[in-house]
Structures are given as C-alpha cells and as structure tokens.
C-alpha cells in the first residue's frame, strides 16, 4: 500500500500499548508495526511513550521484545514530538477490545493466523 510519489503518508501517533503488543505478540498490533515498517504511515512518538515501552518491556518481557522495539525505532525513522502537557491528557475509560477474535468470526481468525505465520517467517521468527 505504497503512497503515490510526492504524497506524504499519514502521521499516526502510536500508544505504548500498541507498541508493546506489537513487539511481543503475533496479533493485530504487530500488523500495525509491520505497516509502519513498510512506510504506509509516518510513526509519531513522544519521549514519554518511548520510556513507557522500554520500562514495561524490560520489566515483563524477554530481551528479544526489547531488541525488536529498538530495531523498530531504528528502522521506522519515527517523528519525535514533545510530551503532552498534563492538562492535555484525558483519561480514557473505554474497555479494551479482546486481542483474539471469537471463533465465529472466520475472517478475523484467518487474519490472525496469517499474522502468526508471517511472524514465524520473519528472520529469527520474532517479527519487527
């Protein structure tokens, strides 16, 4: 899904949860990171999110997830923006959606398993 020559890709701010899940699990967040690596959109991050990801990956995940994150940062050429001011931050109360689709959703399950297979095919079997 490459952009026509001269057209800038959309800018997308990635939340720490999306990055952590994408570096750690072969699911939809991984797909988001894959599209970022393809240049389908410009990743936008602030120092707070980068620090949150590093801290959480170091605390709760294997070193391989930490290495994938650092490689992702190197490979995406992300745009760094300032941290938001405290008054700009609004707590989100919506419940998270389940990561695994329910068995009745055949198309979602097919997509899920394609992602798992793609991740296994990535050099080292680990994805970005």
The first five atom37 places (N, CA, C, CB, O) and aatype in JSON, in Angstrom:
{
  "aatype": [20, 20, 20, 20, 20, 20, 20, 20, 20, 20, 20, 20, 20, 20, 20, 20, 20, 20, 20, 20, 20, 20, 20, 20, 20, 20, 20, 20, 20, 20, 20, 20, 20, 20, 20, 20, 20, 20, 20, 20, 20, 20, 20, 20, 20, 20, 20, 20, 20, 20, 20, 20, 20, 20, 20, 20, 20, 20, 20, 20, 20, 20, 20, 20, 20, 20, 20, 20, 20, 20, 20, 20, 20, 20, 20, 20, 20, 20, 20, 20, 20, 20, 20, 20, 20, 20, 20, 20, 20, 20, 20, 20, 20, 20, 20, 20, 20, 20, 20, 20, 20, 20, 20, 20, 20, 20, 20, 20, 20, 20, 20, 20, 20, 20, 20, 20, 20, 20, 20, 20, 20, 20, 20, 20, 20, 20, 20, 20],
  "atom_mask": [
    [1, 1, 1, 1, 1],
    [1, 1, 1, 1, 1],
    [1, 1, 1, 1, 1],
    [1, 1, 1, 1, 1],
    [1, 1, 1, 1, 1],
    [1, 1, 1, 1, 1],
    [1, 1, 1, 1, 1],
    [1, 1, 1, 1, 1],
    [1, 1, 1, 1, 1],
    [1, 1, 1, 1, 1],
    [1, 1, 1, 1, 1],
    [1, 1, 1, 1, 1],
    [1, 1, 1, 1, 1],
    [1, 1, 1, 1, 1],
    [1, 1, 1, 1, 1],
    [1, 1, 1, 1, 1],
    [1, 1, 1, 1, 1],
    [1, 1, 1, 1, 1],
    [1, 1, 1, 1, 1],
    [1, 1, 1, 1, 1],
    [1, 1, 1, 1, 1],
    [1, 1, 1, 1, 1],
    [1, 1, 1, 1, 1],
    [1, 1, 1, 1, 1],
    [1, 1, 1, 1, 1],
    [1, 1, 1, 1, 1],
    [1, 1, 1, 1, 1],
    [1, 1, 1, 1, 1],
    [1, 1, 1, 1, 1],
    [1, 1, 1, 1, 1],
    [1, 1, 1, 1, 1],
    [1, 1, 1, 1, 1],
    [1, 1, 1, 1, 1],
    [1, 1, 1, 1, 1],
    [1, 1, 1, 1, 1],
    [1, 1, 1, 1, 1],
    [1, 1, 1, 1, 1],
    [1, 1, 1, 1, 1],
    [1, 1, 1, 1, 1],
    [1, 1, 1, 1, 1],
    [1, 1, 1, 1, 1],
    [1, 1, 1, 1, 1],
    [1, 1, 1, 1, 1],
    [1, 1, 1, 1, 1],
    [1, 1, 1, 1, 1],
    [1, 1, 1, 1, 1],
    [1, 1, 1, 1, 1],
    [1, 1, 1, 1, 1],
    [1, 1, 1, 1, 1],
    [1, 1, 1, 1, 1],
    [1, 1, 1, 1, 1],
    [1, 1, 1, 1, 1],
    [1, 1, 1, 1, 1],
    [1, 1, 1, 1, 1],
    [1, 1, 1, 1, 1],
    [1, 1, 1, 1, 1],
    [1, 1, 1, 1, 1],
    [1, 1, 1, 1, 1],
    [1, 1, 1, 1, 1],
    [1, 1, 1, 1, 1],
    [1, 1, 1, 1, 1],
    [1, 1, 1, 1, 1],
    [1, 1, 1, 1, 1],
    [1, 1, 1, 1, 1],
    [1, 1, 1, 1, 1],
    [1, 1, 1, 1, 1],
    [1, 1, 1, 1, 1],
    [1, 1, 1, 1, 1],
    [1, 1, 1, 1, 1],
    [1, 1, 1, 1, 1],
    [1, 1, 1, 1, 1],
    [1, 1, 1, 1, 1],
    [1, 1, 1, 1, 1],
    [1, 1, 1, 1, 1],
    [1, 1, 1, 1, 1],
    [1, 1, 1, 1, 1],
    [1, 1, 1, 1, 1],
    [1, 1, 1, 1, 1],
    [1, 1, 1, 1, 1],
    [1, 1, 1, 1, 1],
    [1, 1, 1, 1, 1],
    [1, 1, 1, 1, 1],
    [1, 1, 1, 1, 1],
    [1, 1, 1, 1, 1],
    [1, 1, 1, 1, 1],
    [1, 1, 1, 1, 1],
    [1, 1, 1, 1, 1],
    [1, 1, 1, 1, 1],
    [1, 1, 1, 1, 1],
    [1, 1, 1, 1, 1],
    [1, 1, 1, 1, 1],
    [1, 1, 1, 1, 1],
    [1, 1, 1, 1, 1],
    [1, 1, 1, 1, 1],
    [1, 1, 1, 1, 1],
    [1, 1, 1, 1, 1],
    [1, 1, 1, 1, 1],
    [1, 1, 1, 1, 1],
    [1, 1, 1, 1, 1],
    [1, 1, 1, 1, 1],
    [1, 1, 1, 1, 1],
    [1, 1, 1, 1, 1],
    [1, 1, 1, 1, 1],
    [1, 1, 1, 1, 1],
    [1, 1, 1, 1, 1],
    [1, 1, 1, 1, 1],
    [1, 1, 1, 1, 1],
    [1, 1, 1, 1, 1],
    [1, 1, 1, 1, 1],
    [1, 1, 1, 1, 1],
    [1, 1, 1, 1, 1],
    [1, 1, 1, 1, 1],
    [1, 1, 1, 1, 1],
    [1, 1, 1, 1, 1],
    [1, 1, 1, 1, 1],
    [1, 1, 1, 1, 1],
    [1, 1, 1, 1, 1],
    [1, 1, 1, 1, 1],
    [1, 1, 1, 1, 1],
    [1, 1, 1, 1, 1],
    [1, 1, 1, 1, 1],
    [1, 1, 1, 1, 1],
    [1, 1, 1, 1, 1],
    [1, 1, 1, 1, 1],
    [1, 1, 1, 1, 1],
    [1, 1, 1, 1, 1],
    [1, 1, 1, 1, 1],
    [1, 1, 1, 1, 1]
  ],
  "atom_positions": [
    [[0.83, -1.17, 0.0], [0.0, 0.0, 0.0], [0.89, 1.25, 0.0], [-0.95, -0.01, 1.21], [0.74, 2.12, 0.86]],
    [[1.79, 1.32, -0.94], [2.7, 2.46, -1.01], [1.96, 3.7, -1.49], [3.89, 2.15, -1.93], [1.04, 3.61, -2.29]],
    [[2.38, 4.84, -1.0], [1.78, 6.11, -1.38], [2.32, 6.53, -2.74], [2.08, 7.2, -0.31], [3.48, 6.26, -3.07]],
    [[1.46, 7.2, -3.56], [1.96, 7.72, -4.84], [3.12, 8.68, -4.6], [0.82, 8.42, -5.61], [3.2, 9.34, -3.57]],
    [[4.0, 8.74, -5.57], [5.17, 9.6, -5.46], [4.77, 11.03, -5.13], [5.98, 9.57, -6.77], [3.86, 11.59, -5.74]],
    [[5.46, 11.62, -4.15], [5.19, 13.0, -3.77], [4.14, 13.16, -2.69], [4.79, 13.77, -4.95], [4.04, 14.23, -2.08]],
    [[3.35, 12.14, -2.45], [2.3, 12.23, -1.42], [2.86, 11.73, -0.09], [1.04, 11.41, -1.83], [3.42, 10.64, -0.01]],
    [[2.69, 12.54, 0.94], [3.19, 12.16, 2.27], [2.24, 11.14, 2.91], [3.34, 13.4, 3.19], [1.02, 11.28, 2.8]],
    [[2.8, 10.13, 3.57], [1.92, 9.18, 4.26], [1.28, 9.85, 5.47], [2.72, 7.92, 4.7], [1.8, 10.83, 5.98]],
    [[0.15, 9.33, 5.92], [-0.49, 9.9, 7.11], [0.41, 9.74, 8.34], [-1.85, 9.24, 7.37], [1.18, 8.79, 8.43]],
    [[0.3, 10.67, 9.26], [1.04, 10.61, 10.52], [0.16, 9.89, 11.54], [1.44, 12.05, 11.03], [-1.02, 10.21, 11.68]],
    [[0.74, 8.91, 12.25], [-0.01, 8.13, 13.24], [0.77, 8.1, 14.54], [-0.29, 6.69, 12.72], [1.91, 7.65, 14.58]],
    [[0.13, 8.58, 15.61], [0.74, 8.52, 16.94], [0.43, 7.15, 17.53], [0.22, 9.67, 17.87], [-0.74, 6.78, 17.67]],
    [[1.47, 6.4, 17.87], [1.28, 5.07, 18.43], [1.33, 5.12, 19.95], [2.34, 4.1, 17.9], [2.24, 5.7, 20.54]],
    [[0.35, 4.5, 20.56], [0.26, 4.36, 22.01], [1.24, 3.28, 22.47], [-1.2, 4.02, 22.44], [1.56, 2.37, 21.71]],
    [[1.7, 3.39, 23.7], [2.63, 2.39, 24.25], [2.04, 0.98, 24.19], [2.99, 2.74, 25.69], [2.77, 0.03, 23.93]],
    [[0.74, 0.84, 24.42], [0.12, -0.49, 24.4], [0.22, -1.15, 23.03], [-1.35, -0.39, 24.81], [0.47, -2.35, 22.94]],
    [[0.04, -0.38, 21.97], [0.14, -0.92, 20.62], [1.56, -1.39, 20.35], [-0.28, 0.14, 19.57], [1.77, -2.47, 19.78]],
    [[2.54, -0.6, 20.75], [3.94, -0.96, 20.51], [4.34, -2.18, 21.32], [4.86, 0.22, 20.84], [4.99, -3.09, 20.8]],
    [[3.96, -2.21, 22.59], [4.3, -3.36, 23.44], [3.7, -4.64, 22.88], [3.82, -3.13, 24.89], [4.38, -5.66, 22.77]],
    [[2.42, -4.59, 22.54], [1.76, -5.78, 21.99], [2.37, -6.17, 20.65], [0.25, -5.53, 21.82], [2.56, -7.35, 20.38]],
    [[2.69, -5.19, 19.82], [3.28, -5.48, 18.51], [4.66, -6.09, 18.59], [3.34, -4.23, 17.7], [5.04, -6.88, 17.73]],
    [[5.42, -5.73, 19.61], [6.77, -6.29, 19.8], [6.73, -7.63, 20.5], [7.64, -5.32, 20.59], [7.73, -8.36, 20.51]],
    [[5.61, -7.97, 21.1], [5.55, -9.15, 21.96], [4.63, -10.26, 21.48], [5.13, -8.73, 23.3], [4.86, -11.43, 21.8]],
    [[3.58, -9.92, 20.73], [2.57, -10.92, 20.36], [2.27, -10.85, 18.86], [1.29, -10.71, 21.17], [2.26, -9.76, 18.3]],
    [[2.02, -12.0, 18.21], [1.71, -12.01, 16.78], [0.23, -11.74, 16.52], [2.11, -13.35, 16.16], [-0.51, -12.63, 16.08]],
    [[-0.19, -10.53, 16.79], [-1.61, -10.19, 16.6], [-1.72, -8.87, 15.87], [-2.34, -10.11, 17.96], [-0.79, -8.47, 15.17]],
    [[-2.85, -8.19, 16.01], [-3.15, -7.01, 15.22], [-2.18, -5.86, 15.46], [-4.54, -6.55, 15.51], [-1.85, -5.14, 14.52]],
    [[-1.72, -5.68, 16.66], [-0.74, -4.62, 16.91], [0.54, -4.87, 16.13], [-0.43, -4.51, 18.41], [1.2, -3.93, 15.68]],
    [[0.89, -6.13, 15.97], [2.04, -6.49, 15.15], [1.82, -6.04, 13.71], [2.29, -8.02, 15.2], [2.75, -5.55, 13.06]],
    [[0.59, -6.19, 13.21], [0.26, -5.74, 11.86], [0.45, -4.23, 11.73], [-1.2, -6.12, 11.51], [0.94, -3.75, 10.71]],
    [[0.07, -3.49, 12.76], [0.25, -2.04, 12.75], [1.74, -1.71, 12.61], [-0.33, -1.39, 14.04], [2.11, -0.87, 11.79]],
    [[2.58, -2.37, 13.4], [4.02, -2.12, 13.32], [4.57, -2.52, 11.95], [4.75, -2.88, 14.42], [5.45, -1.85, 11.42]],
    [[4.06, -3.59, 11.38], [4.5, -4.02, 10.05], [4.19, -2.96, 9.0], [3.84, -5.35, 9.67], [5.02, -2.68, 8.13]],
    [[3.01, -2.37, 9.08], [2.65, -1.31, 8.13], [3.53, -0.08, 8.32], [1.16, -0.92, 8.3], [3.87, 0.6, 7.36]],
    [[3.89, 0.2, 9.55], [4.81, 1.32, 9.81], [6.15, 1.06, 9.15], [4.99, 1.55, 11.33], [6.74, 1.95, 8.54]],
    [[6.64, -0.17, 9.26], [7.94, -0.52, 8.66], [7.89, -0.47, 7.14], [8.37, -1.9, 9.12], [8.91, -0.22, 6.5]],
    [[6.71, -0.71, 6.55], [6.56, -0.63, 5.1], [6.45, 0.81, 4.62], [5.32, -1.42, 4.66], [6.53, 1.07, 3.41]],
    [[6.28, 1.75, 5.55], [6.14, 3.15, 5.16], [4.72, 3.55, 4.83], [7.01, 3.44, 4.0], [4.5, 4.6, 4.21]],
    [[3.74, 2.73, 5.22], [2.34, 3.07, 4.94], [1.87, 4.28, 5.73], [1.45, 1.88, 5.25], [0.9, 4.93, 5.35]],
    [[2.55, 4.58, 6.83], [2.27, 5.78, 7.6], [3.52, 6.21, 8.34], [1.1, 5.56, 8.59], [4.44, 5.42, 8.54]],
    [[3.55, 7.47, 8.74], [4.67, 8.03, 9.49], [4.4, 7.85, 10.98], [4.89, 9.54, 9.15], [3.4, 8.36, 11.5]],
    [[5.26, 7.12, 11.66], [5.11, 6.91, 13.1], [5.46, 8.2, 13.83], [6.01, 5.73, 13.6], [6.48, 8.84, 13.54]],
    [[4.61, 8.58, 14.79], [4.84, 9.75, 15.62], [4.89, 9.26, 17.07], [3.72, 10.84, 15.42], [3.97, 8.58, 17.54]],
    [[5.96, 9.61, 17.78], [6.13, 9.19, 19.17], [6.62, 10.36, 20.01], [7.12, 8.01, 19.28], [7.25, 11.29, 19.51]],
    [[6.3, 10.3, 21.29], [6.85, 11.28, 22.23], [7.77, 10.53, 23.21], [5.7, 12.06, 23.0], [7.64, 9.32, 23.35]],
    [[8.68, 11.24, 23.87], [9.6, 10.58, 24.8], [8.9, 9.77, 25.89], [10.49, 11.62, 25.45], [9.41, 8.73, 26.31]],
    [[7.75, 10.24, 26.35], [7.01, 9.53, 27.4], [6.62, 8.12, 26.93], [5.76, 10.32, 27.8], [6.78, 7.16, 27.68]],
    [[6.11, 8.0, 25.72], [5.71, 6.69, 25.2], [6.93, 5.79, 25.03], [4.97, 6.85, 23.85], [6.88, 4.61, 25.38]],
    [[8.01, 6.33, 24.5], [9.23, 5.53, 24.32], [9.71, 5.0, 25.67], [10.34, 6.36, 23.64], [10.09, 3.83, 25.78]],
    [[9.71, 5.84, 26.68], [10.15, 5.42, 28.01], [9.2, 4.38, 28.61], [10.25, 6.64, 28.95], [9.64, 3.42, 29.23]],
    [[7.88, 4.58, 28.42], [6.9, 3.6, 28.93], [7.14, 2.23, 28.3], [5.46, 4.08, 28.64], [7.12, 1.21, 28.99]],
    [[7.35, 2.22, 27.0], [7.57, 0.94, 26.31], [8.84, 0.28, 26.83], [7.66, 1.16, 24.78], [8.83, -0.91, 27.16]],
    [[9.92, 1.03, 26.89], [11.18, 0.45, 27.37], [11.05, -0.11, 28.78], [12.3, 1.49, 27.33], [11.51, -1.21, 29.07]],
    [[10.42, 0.65, 29.65], [10.27, 0.23, 31.05], [9.43, -1.04, 31.15], [9.63, 1.36, 31.88], [9.79, -1.98, 31.85]],
    [[8.3, -1.07, 30.43], [7.41, -2.23, 30.52], [8.03, -3.47, 29.88], [6.07, -1.91, 29.84], [7.93, -4.57, 30.43]],
    [[8.67, -3.3, 28.73], [9.3, -4.46, 28.09], [10.42, -5.03, 28.96], [9.86, -4.07, 26.71], [10.56, -6.24, 29.07]],
    [[11.2, -4.15, 29.57], [12.3, -4.61, 30.42], [11.77, -5.37, 31.64], [13.16, -3.42, 30.88], [12.36, -6.36, 32.07]],
    [[10.66, -4.89, 32.19], [10.11, -5.49, 33.41], [9.4, -6.82, 33.15], [9.14, -4.51, 34.06], [9.54, -7.76, 33.93]],
    [[8.64, -6.9, 32.06], [7.71, -8.01, 31.88], [7.93, -8.92, 30.68], [6.37, -7.48, 31.8], [7.21, -9.9, 30.51]],
    [[8.92, -8.62, 29.83], [9.07, -9.39, 28.6], [10.52, -9.82, 28.4], [8.59, -8.58, 27.39], [11.43, -9.26, 29.02]],
    [[10.74, -10.81, 27.53], [12.11, -11.26, 27.27], [12.91, -10.2, 26.51], [12.1, -12.58, 26.47], [12.35, -9.28, 25.92]],
    [[14.2, -10.35, 26.56], [15.1, -9.39, 25.9], [14.77, -9.27, 24.42], [16.57, -9.82, 26.09], [14.93, -8.2, 23.84]],
    [[14.32, -10.35, 23.8], [14.0, -10.31, 22.37], [12.96, -9.24, 22.04], [13.51, -11.67, 21.9], [13.06, -8.59, 21.0]],
    [[11.97, -9.04, 22.91], [10.97, -7.99, 22.68], [11.6, -6.61, 22.79], [9.8, -8.13, 23.69], [11.26, -5.71, 22.03]],
    [[12.52, -6.45, 23.72], [13.22, -5.17, 23.86], [14.05, -4.88, 22.61], [14.13, -5.18, 25.11], [14.06, -3.75, 22.12]],
    [[14.72, -5.89, 22.1], [15.53, -5.71, 20.89], [14.67, -5.39, 19.68], [16.35, -6.97, 20.62], [15.05, -4.57, 18.84]],
    [[13.49, -6.03, 19.57], [12.57, -5.73, 18.48], [12.13, -4.27, 18.53], [11.34, -6.66, 18.52], [12.03, -3.61, 17.5]],
    [[11.87, -3.77, 19.74], [11.45, -2.38, 19.87], [12.56, -1.43, 19.42], [11.05, -2.07, 21.33], [12.3, -0.48, 18.68]],
    [[13.78, -1.66, 19.87], [14.89, -0.79, 19.48], [15.12, -0.84, 17.97], [16.18, -1.19, 20.23], [15.41, 0.18, 17.35]],
    [[14.98, -2.02, 17.38], [15.11, -2.15, 15.93], [13.98, -1.41, 15.23], [15.13, -3.64, 15.5], [14.19, -0.75, 14.22]],
    [[12.77, -1.52, 15.77], [11.63, -0.8, 15.21], [11.9, 0.71, 15.21], [10.34, -1.11, 16.02], [11.65, 1.38, 14.21]],
    [[12.42, 1.24, 16.32], [12.74, 2.66, 16.38], [13.76, 3.04, 15.31], [13.27, 3.04, 17.78], [13.62, 4.05, 14.63]],
    [[14.79, 2.22, 15.17], [15.84, 2.5, 14.19], [15.31, 2.44, 12.76], [16.98, 1.5, 14.34], [15.68, 3.26, 11.92]],
    [[14.44, 1.47, 12.48], [14.0, 1.22, 11.1], [12.86, 2.12, 10.63], [13.58, -0.19, 10.97], [12.68, 2.28, 9.42]],
    [[12.09, 2.69, 11.54], [10.92, 3.47, 11.1], [11.23, 4.92, 10.79], [9.87, 3.42, 12.15], [10.48, 5.55, 10.04]],
    [[12.3, 5.47, 11.34], [12.53, 6.9, 11.14], [11.38, 7.71, 11.7], [12.74, 7.22, 9.65], [10.87, 8.62, 11.06]],
    [[10.96, 7.36, 12.91], [9.79, 7.98, 13.52], [9.99, 9.48, 13.73], [9.48, 7.31, 14.85], [11.11, 9.98, 13.82]],
    [[8.87, 10.18, 13.81], [8.86, 11.61, 14.11], [8.71, 11.77, 15.62], [7.71, 12.35, 13.34], [7.77, 11.24, 16.22]],
    [[9.62, 12.5, 16.23], [9.57, 12.71, 17.67], [8.88, 14.05, 17.96], [11.0, 12.68, 18.3], [9.26, 15.09, 17.42]],
    [[7.86, 14.0, 18.81], [7.14, 15.21, 19.22], [7.31, 15.38, 20.73], [5.63, 15.14, 18.83], [7.7, 14.44, 21.43]],
    [[7.01, 16.56, 21.22], [7.11, 16.82, 22.65], [6.05, 16.04, 23.43], [6.96, 18.32, 22.94], [5.0, 15.69, 22.89]],
    [[6.35, 15.76, 24.69], [5.35, 15.15, 25.57], [4.18, 16.12, 25.72], [5.97, 14.81, 26.97], [4.37, 17.33, 25.69]],
    [[2.96, 15.59, 25.87], [1.82, 16.49, 26.09], [1.91, 17.13, 27.47], [0.49, 15.72, 25.94], [2.48, 16.56, 28.41]],
    [[1.34, 18.31, 27.58], [1.24, 18.96, 28.88], [0.23, 18.19, 29.73], [0.83, 20.48, 28.74], [-0.72, 17.63, 29.17]],
    [[0.39, 18.15, 31.05], [-0.54, 17.4, 31.9], [-2.01, 17.75, 31.66], [-0.2, 17.64, 33.35], [-2.87, 16.87, 31.72]],
    [[-2.3, 19.01, 31.39], [-3.7, 19.4, 31.18], [-4.25, 18.91, 29.84], [-3.83, 20.92, 31.26], [-5.46, 18.95, 29.62]],
    [[-3.38, 18.45, 28.95], [-3.83, 17.92, 27.66], [-4.16, 16.43, 27.71], [-2.76, 18.17, 26.61], [-4.74, 15.9, 26.77]],
    [[-3.81, 15.78, 28.79], [-4.03, 14.34, 28.92], [-5.4, 14.07, 29.52], [-2.92, 13.69, 29.79], [-5.74, 14.6, 30.58]],
    [[-6.18, 13.26, 28.83], [-7.52, 12.9, 29.28], [-7.55, 11.4, 29.48], [-8.62, 13.36, 28.26], [-7.15, 10.64, 28.59]],
    [[-8.01, 10.95, 30.64], [-8.09, 9.51, 30.91], [-9.18, 8.9, 30.04], [-8.38, 9.25, 32.42], [-10.29, 9.43, 29.94]],
    [[-8.85, 7.78, 29.42], [-9.79, 7.08, 28.56], [-10.44, 5.96, 29.36], [-9.08, 6.51, 27.29], [-9.74, 5.11, 29.92]],
    [[-11.76, 5.95, 29.43], [-12.48, 4.99, 30.27], [-13.01, 3.78, 29.5], [-13.63, 5.68, 30.94], [-13.55, 2.85, 30.11]],
    [[-12.86, 3.77, 28.19], [-13.4, 2.68, 27.38], [-12.64, 1.38, 27.64], [-13.35, 3.04, 25.88], [-11.42, 1.39, 27.77]],
    [[-13.36, 0.27, 27.72], [-12.72, -1.03, 27.93], [-11.97, -1.46, 26.67], [-13.76, -2.1, 28.33], [-12.38, -1.15, 25.55]],
    [[-10.88, -2.17, 26.86], [-10.11, -2.68, 25.74], [-10.88, -3.77, 25.02], [-8.75, -3.21, 26.21], [-11.69, -4.48, 25.62]],
    [[-10.63, -3.89, 23.74], [-11.23, -4.95, 22.95], [-10.4, -6.22, 23.14], [-11.33, -4.56, 21.45], [-9.2, -6.13, 23.41]],
    [[-11.01, -7.4, 23.0], [-10.24, -8.63, 23.13], [-9.2, -8.74, 22.01], [-11.17, -9.85, 23.11], [-9.43, -8.28, 20.89]],
    [[-8.05, -9.34, 22.32], [-7.0, -9.49, 21.33], [-7.28, -10.61, 20.35], [-5.68, -9.73, 22.02], [-6.92, -10.5, 19.17]],
    [[-7.9, -11.68, 20.79], [-8.18, -12.83, 19.93], [-9.63, -12.77, 19.49], [-7.87, -14.16, 20.66], [-10.51, -12.63, 20.34]],
    [[-9.92, -12.88, 18.18], [-11.3, -12.86, 17.73], [-12.06, -14.09, 18.21], [-11.37, -12.77, 16.21], [-11.47, -15.14, 18.47]],
    [[-13.36, -13.95, 18.32], [-14.18, -15.09, 18.72], [-14.25, -16.08, 17.57], [-15.61, -14.63, 19.15], [-14.12, -15.7, 16.41]],
    [[-14.46, -17.33, 17.89], [-14.38, -18.39, 16.88], [-15.39, -18.22, 15.75], [-14.6, -19.73, 17.54], [-15.15, -18.75, 14.66]],
    [[-16.48, -17.52, 15.96], [-17.47, -17.33, 14.91], [-17.06, -16.31, 13.86], [-18.76, -16.91, 15.5], [-17.72, -16.2, 12.83]],
    [[-16.01, -15.57, 14.09], [-15.56, -14.54, 13.17], [-14.46, -15.09, 12.28], [-15.07, -13.28, 13.94], [-13.27, -14.85, 12.51]],
    [[-14.85, -15.84, 11.26], [-13.91, -16.58, 10.42], [-12.86, -15.67, 9.77], [-14.67, -17.33, 9.33], [-11.68, -16.01, 9.77]],
    [[-13.28, -14.53, 9.23], [-12.34, -13.65, 8.55], [-11.29, -13.13, 9.53], [-13.07, -12.47, 7.89], [-10.1, -13.06, 9.19]],
    [[-11.7, -12.77, 10.73], [-10.76, -12.28, 11.73], [-9.79, -13.38, 12.15], [-11.51, -11.76, 12.96], [-8.59, -13.12, 12.33]],
    [[-10.29, -14.6, 12.3], [-9.41, -15.71, 12.66], [-8.4, -15.99, 11.55], [-10.23, -16.97, 12.95], [-7.23, -16.26, 11.83]],
    [[-8.85, -15.93, 10.29], [-7.93, -16.14, 9.18], [-6.82, -15.09, 9.2], [-8.68, -16.1, 7.83], [-5.65, -15.41, 9.01]],
    [[-7.21, -13.85, 9.44], [-6.22, -12.77, 9.52], [-5.26, -13.0, 10.67], [-6.93, -11.41, 9.68], [-4.06, -12.79, 10.54]],
    [[-5.8, -13.44, 11.81], [-4.96, -13.71, 12.98], [-3.91, -14.76, 12.66], [-5.83, -14.17, 14.16], [-2.74, -14.58, 12.97]],
    [[-4.32, -15.87, 12.02], [-3.37, -16.95, 11.75], [-2.39, -16.57, 10.65], [-4.12, -18.22, 11.36], [-1.25, -17.03, 10.67]],
    [[-2.81, -15.73, 9.68], [-1.85, -15.23, 8.69], [-0.75, -14.43, 9.39], [-2.56, -14.36, 7.62], [0.42, -14.53, 9.04]],
    [[-1.15, -13.65, 10.37], [-0.19, -12.85, 11.13], [0.77, -13.75, 11.89], [-0.91, -11.91, 12.1], [1.98, -13.5, 11.91]],
    [[0.25, -14.8, 12.51], [1.11, -15.73, 13.25], [2.12, -16.36, 12.3], [0.25, -16.83, 13.95], [3.3, -16.46, 12.63]],
    [[1.66, -16.8, 11.13], [2.57, -17.42, 10.17], [3.6, -16.42, 9.65], [1.78, -18.02, 8.99], [4.77, -16.76, 9.49]],
    [[3.17, -15.18, 9.39], [4.1, -14.16, 8.91], [5.16, -13.87, 9.96], [3.34, -12.86, 8.55], [6.33, -13.68, 9.64]],
    [[4.74, -13.83, 11.19], [5.7, -13.55, 12.26], [6.72, -14.69, 12.37], [4.98, -13.35, 13.61], [7.91, -14.44, 12.58]],
    [[6.26, -15.92, 12.22], [7.17, -17.06, 12.3], [8.16, -17.05, 11.13], [6.37, -18.39, 12.31], [9.28, -17.54, 11.26]],
    [[7.74, -16.48, 9.99], [8.61, -16.43, 8.81], [9.62, -15.29, 8.88], [7.77, -16.29, 7.56], [10.58, -15.27, 8.11]],
    [[9.41, -14.33, 9.79], [10.34, -13.2, 9.94], [11.7, -13.75, 10.37], [9.8, -12.15, 10.99], [11.76, -14.72, 11.12]],
    [[12.82, -13.15, 9.9], [14.14, -13.65, 10.31], [14.23, -13.8, 11.83], [15.24, -12.72, 9.81], [13.99, -12.85, 12.57]],
    [[14.57, -14.97, 12.27], [14.64, -15.25, 13.7], [13.29, -15.62, 14.29], [15.19, -14.05, 14.42], [13.2, -15.93, 15.48]],
    [[12.22, -15.59, 13.47], [10.89, -15.97, 13.94], [10.27, -15.01, 14.92], [10.95, -17.29, 14.55], [9.35, -15.38, 15.64]],
    [[10.75, -13.76, 14.96], [10.3, -12.87, 16.01], [9.54, -11.65, 15.53], [11.45, -12.43, 16.8], [8.95, -10.97, 16.36]],
    [[9.51, -11.34, 14.26], [8.82, -10.14, 13.79], [9.65, -8.9, 14.04], [7.48, -10.01, 14.47], [10.82, -8.99, 14.4]],
    [[9.03, -7.71, 13.84], [9.81, -6.47, 13.96], [10.3, -6.23, 15.36], [8.99, -5.3, 13.51], [10.98, -5.24, 15.62]]
  ]
}
